[in-house]
Amino acid sequence: MSRMNSRQRKLSYGAGILLLLAPIVYLGFPSQQSGDGDSSRLGLLSQKRRQYELGEATLGNVDPSSSAVNLVLLGLRGPAATWLHVQAIEHQERKEWAKLRATVDSIILLQPHYVQIWKFQGWNLAYNVSREWDKVDDRFYWVKEGIKFLQEGTRRNQSVPILFHDVGDFVQNKMGVSDEKKFFREYFEKDPDPRFETAPGVPGPDPAINPNGLDSYLVAHDWFVDANQKDDEDGVVGVRGMTHVFFRQGPSKALINFAGTRAQRGLFDEHVPAWDRAYKSWMDDYGRMDFYGLDDKKYRLNSTEDDLTTLAEENGITVSAQRQLWAQNLDMTNFRQWRDISNLERSEQMLEARKSFFAAREAYNGGRGFDQGDGAGNLQISEAQKYLETAMQKWQELAKANPNLFMDGDYLDECMLLVQYYDAVHQQNNRSLPATFPLKEIWDANVFEQSEAKRTFLIETKARQVQ
Amino acid sequence: MDFDIRPYDFVSALRGWLLLSAGLAVISLALALVLSVARNGAAGLRIFTEGLKSYFRDTVTLSSRRILAVARLALLEAVRRKALMVFVVFAVLLMFAGWFIADANERPELQVQVHVAFLLKSIAWLMLPAVIFLSCWAVPEDIRLRSLHTVVTKPVRRVEIVLGRILGLAVVFLAVLLAMGVIGQLWLSRRIPESARAALQCRVPVFGNLYFLNAEGQPAETGINVGDVYAYRSHIQGNSRARGVFLFPKFDESALTINAEGAQELLLECRFEAFRTVKGSEKSVKEGIQAQYTLMSNPREEAFGIFAQSETLRPTAEAFRNAEFRNASDLLKGLAERIRKAPQELRPADYVALHNGLLNAGEQLQRRKDERLTEVSTKFLDGAGVCFPIPKMMADQDAGLRVEIPWENLAKAVDEVAASVLQRSADLLEALPRLEVPLPAFSVAEYHGGDDASVNVTRIPRILRFVAGDESLARFLADVTTEWNAAGKLVENAAIRATLVSDLVAQAKISQLNAERLVVVVLGEELAAGKLSIAGGKLSPPEGTSWFVFYRDLISLQRLVSEDSEGWIIEKDLVKDLSKDGYLRVEVACVDDQMYLGMARPDLFVRKADRPFWVGYWKALVGMGAMLLLMVVVGVTVSCVVKSNVALFFSMAFLIVGLLHDFIIRKLMELEKGMGTFESAVLLMQDRNPEVGMDVSSTTLKVVQTADKSLDGVLWVFSRIVPDFGVFSKATRYVENRFDVPLVDVVLPALAVLGGFFIPCALIAGALLKFRELESK
């Protein structure tokens, strides 16, 4: 039994509390800036927070609700977050999408600076949840949800470059590469949701992901640029889980992808300028960046002989070792191939070749692939065939001038498809392929690619209208 | 909706309750007697009897005035104890709720779901602690502070104190719940964004029962699992004979709604899931997978489809389905012969299917209350009776027991069924009509439900006009002919009535071309050929033939091919014709090849006229109120015998077991993953996973597992005593999904559970308080 009476006990408790509070008050005191900018010795925690950029405000926008929840939960943030993660998985398994989304929102209130959660749940919504839905506009809605979620992540974590990069990646890949790209690219600029109509019956973009109504690759480009800027600022959370040299190629790759769509859409006026911009970005921006390879040796992808010598000196290695390091990374990033492709695409010859194939396709799919009589009893070859022959000639010239680019990949596929069209025109006019024709050499040398070309041809021509 | 509601079985619940209450009463009395004798010796029996009499007197002479006085006291005390502080927390929560759930989803129906779920959960979880604390604290505190002593000195019975306490607390908490409900209603109606308010609705669903037909068209309990972790829905294969068959029992006119034009229509709403094995066409990608409903009246399938459970009996089932009764009779005869000659060739499963088929057919035919079918239904039931013990006997025989199986009796019974079917084939044909109305295919909008009146909702007019199949056409023409013949509308002056074509067009609603074909070409020709005759102003079918058979033969001879390019379009009434057996059968098919359609029982329902959202909301609050009152009853009861902290602990345990009831049952049935407490602890300590198990000796293993089993036993006992709190929260899930809460299946069971606990708990608490020594704290 204590010999103290009630008042004494209370006083002793009070004294104990004060004793314990003193160091906390001392450590947690706000830092005070003196006139010359040096912080005083008071506010140690505050100083450290500033020093390591760990304050809420320096990490990103402060969400009062997040702070309130963490305060209310006292020390139970961990168990609460774990429980919510389990709930989220359960909601996903049970396909309770509304509850999943709400639970994910609750998780980020508790763990707003846990980058992996933003990355994982952003991916989960845009990729896993979206594919669970059947109709393409529903899928697009969930892709947007994933992107918006990641965007929110960037606002709350402004010093994490990978989140900015992921937004760009999602926009680029979902709109440009996914199975539903045909629809998603269209919806990105003309959202099927009636809330985003610019005028009655005129669809517009969702301002949350595409405020200026741009092409998806250009929007992705802007996000990649932001990501690189954050990386330059040397964010608190650096780039993790991705090789730096790949991380930094985002903007240039987005421009290359954007340029690639110009000819596909028949926008030939924009073709050369777009490729020119992409080439310059690849060579002058990305190519001139400094990266660190094995053993922290610096290299530059677009290096001149002088650059190699300078960098070798800087790295303290021989020029030959520097050249080897450089060559390895050129191969790894496919730098030369993209350089050559961009360079070729921005030429007038390539523009003409693409135009002629485009015209040939239009003619064939427009039903202008049948031979016609000229009124004097002579049979004239079809318009499609004329375009095809012109195109084949142009592509053959390009193939001869750039043999490396035509050994495999898109250019080879394009040539094979061209011949496939040519074959189809002959077949529908009851003729077989002539003994010689431009691109024959390529056609014969790539027997295995012929079936793929036929498949692509069938997909492309499925909806053609026969006159 | 992703949950399934089964009807609550009140009768078996009442039976169980009576049994348990009686058992509890006997045990309590026996225990009291033993204790009394042990404490008082020979006088124990007298004291026990007197105590029992006194308690009985107390119980039957309750005074409402005294109860109300105690209740008032409890009420004032609750207010004094700041029970209403819960409001402050509630208000604060609602004020800041927007922070947490704002913009969780842009879609209206998802927004409603999130807001409603948040509100109802908040109310429940804010009130539960207050309820448990106050109900567990009340009586023990009275005893501790001796305020109870002043009450018991007055002429108030102890059981009245208990009832007064329960009533007082109930009034307080129901008032708080009511106020929270009103505040919640205001909050919801203001908080939900303008765009989503239209989704605040209370759909009134009528659910049916679901079974499947597999890709070969044979009945199956489930469809295909496409690999979902949560095996809630089963899938049917597209472009095959696979169907999801929904049967809506007790279907009548009340299920119909009135549309904007004032006409009656049936609303079918679905929430199917789609699964693709290929991307599909561009149209399909944009619009979704196509499904198709077929409304059916198919008594032959209902009666004989079960035979198809067995591969051996499948041809018999097919013959019955196709109304080939003579063929079915022959097949049954062949079966009888096989049973006679080589009964062991058939597997026990075949005899099970034979029994099920005979029994189901007999019952279904009997249910139709058609005198013509009485004899044949009796034969089916007799056959089922003979067949019933056969599979068990075969199993016994296989186990080495000497059993004489009455194969001859079975063969004879099957023979008699075959003979009866043959004899009554014409009656069976007449009495078991099949009517099939295929509706246009529609696109399934996956995971959308009720957010838009046009999405996933099919409106079916009461009067259906559709292209008739062969049997439907033959029956339609036979019905018209019979009816009009009886009314003398077919014949005039010993010839077919001159205006018959126009009459058919006007009254039977068939097209001019088809009416001409029927009257001029077919009837005229048949009459001229002498196949039909006119006598006494009536048209007669060929001798020994019914009109149905007459028309069916004409159709099979291609004599009634439609002249109209649209086919034979006829009219049928949804209620009178398609559900005249008292139920509606809807078959769902997936139209697209290589696609699958997933469904569960609640995924297709008849949607009656919507009610205001608040009807369902308040019903959910009634369910919640029942849960709170149950906790009051339990808390007050326990606190009559133990101290407040123990009562608190008990009530919390009661609540947790109730909430986890479903999980506990699944755990006890070993349907949940994971192991027992001790085994898990050992695994944790050994840093091993469940797959490899514990690294211990066999003795330790046995000890650990026995310890876990004993804990399971404790859980089992608790799960028997504590009700499943799911009964109270079911209503919430309905409202979240914007459905009306069914009164009989959801609200009444919650009230029944409350009543089931209230009566014994009040009696027990009264007895405990009466016989306890108040001075012992």
Boltz contact constraints between the chains, C-beta under 6 A:
constraints:
  - contact:
      token1: [A, 65]
      token2: [B, 99]
      max_distance: 6.0
  - contact:
      token1: [A, 93]
      token2: [B, 229]
      max_distance: 6.0
  - contact:
      token1: [A, 93]
      token2: [B, 230]
      max_distance: 6.0
  - contact:
      token1: [A, 94]
      token2: [B, 2]
      max_distance: 6.0
  - contact:
      token1: [A, 94]
      token2: [B, 230]
      max_distance: 6.0
  - contact:
      token1: [A, 98]
      token2: [B, 105]
      max_distance: 6.0
  - contact:
      token1: [A, 98]
      token2: [B, 110]
      max_distance: 6.0
  - contact:
      token1: [A, 98]
      token2: [B, 113]
      max_distance: 6.0
  - contact:
      token1: [A, 98]
      token2: [B, 114]
      max_distance: 6.0
  - contact:
      token1: [A, 101]
      token2: [B, 104]
      max_distance: 6.0
  - contact:
      token1: [A, 101]
      token2: [B, 105]
      max_distance: 6.0
  - contact:
      token1: [A, 102]
      token2: [B, 104]
      max_distance: 6.0
  - contact:
      token1: [A, 102]
      token2: [B, 114]
      max_distance: 6.0
  - contact:
      token1: [A, 105]
      token2: [B, 104]
      max_distance: 6.0
  - contact:
      token1: [A, 133]
      token2: [B, 446]
      max_distance: 6.0
  - contact:
      token1: [A, 134]
      token2: [B, 274]
      max_distance: 6.0
  - contact:
      token1: [A, 134]
      token2: [B, 288]
      max_distance: 6.0
  - contact:
      token1: [A, 134]
      token2: [B, 446]
      max_distance: 6.0
  - contact:
      token1: [A, 135]
      token2: [B, 288]
      max_distance: 6.0
  - contact:
      token1: [A, 136]
      token2: [B, 285]
      max_distance: 6.0
  - contact:
      token1: [A, 136]
      token2: [B, 286]
      max_distance: 6.0
